């Protein structure tokens, strides 16, 4: 049951990019990750009995990495996922002055 709920959040959650960081919005919670805590944005692959899945993760300077809501896909080449990653990385770069 927990795995199903986690998958639903990964698919249907949202992330709002602000001047100060990323705001994760899911069915049950909201969380803010300041840009200063972000070390990188990476694409992650997961393999399960039901197939191969990809999502985006925020690797933080300190603390555990976090899955970005709304980025879960089962398509190997997903232009929407690539676009989301590019936009997040661009906003992060602008926010840290890079």
N, C-alpha and C positions, 0 to 999 in steps of 0.2 A: 504494500500500500504506500509506503514512504517513497519507493522508487517511482511509482506512477505519479504521485504528487510532485516530486522533484522534476520529473520530465514535463509536466504541465506548466510549472513555473518557468522552466527553461525555454519553452516554446512561446508562451503567451505573456511573459513578463515584458517590461519595457525598461529602457534606460534613457534618462534625460541628460543631455550634455549641457552643463552650465559653465559660467566663467570660473567657478571655484572647483568644479569636479564633476563626477558622474553620480547621478541619483538613480539608484535601482528601485524600480517599482514592480512589485509582484502582487498577487492576489491577497497576500496576508501581511506584507511588510513594505517598508521603505528604508533605504540605506544610502548614505552619502559617502563616497570615497573621494577625498580631496586629490587634486592633480598632483600635489606634492608627495603623495603616498604611492603614486604609480611608477613602477620601474619599467614596465613594458606591457604591451597588449599582444597576446599570442593566440594563434589558432590551435585548438587541441582536438585530437582524434581519439574517440573511444570506440572500442570493439566490444560488442555484446552478442548474445545468441540471436538477437533480432536484426543484427546488421552492424554497419559502421556509421558512426555519427560524428559530427563536428560541432564545435561551438567556440566562442571567444572567451578568453579569460583575462582578467586584470591581474598581473603579477605585481604585488606590492613590494615596496622597499622593505617593510617589516610586516610580519603577519602572513597569514595564508593567502593563497591566490583565490580569487572569486570568479565564478562563472557570471558572465554578463547576460542578464535576462533577455529573452527574445532573439537569441542568436543560434539556437539549436537547429541543426539541419541534417538530413541524411544524404544530401547530394554532394558528391566528391568535388565537383566544380560548381559552386553556387555563387553567381555574380552578386546576389543580394548580400550574402555574408562577406564577400570581399569588399563591397562598397561600405558596409557598416564598419569593417575593420579600418579602412582607409579614412573614413570620416572621424572615427574616434581617435586615431593616431594623429590626424591633422589638428583636431581641437586640443589634444594633449600637448602637442608641439607648440602651438600658439600660446597656450596657457603658461608653459614653463619658459617661454621666451626663446625657444629653439627654432 
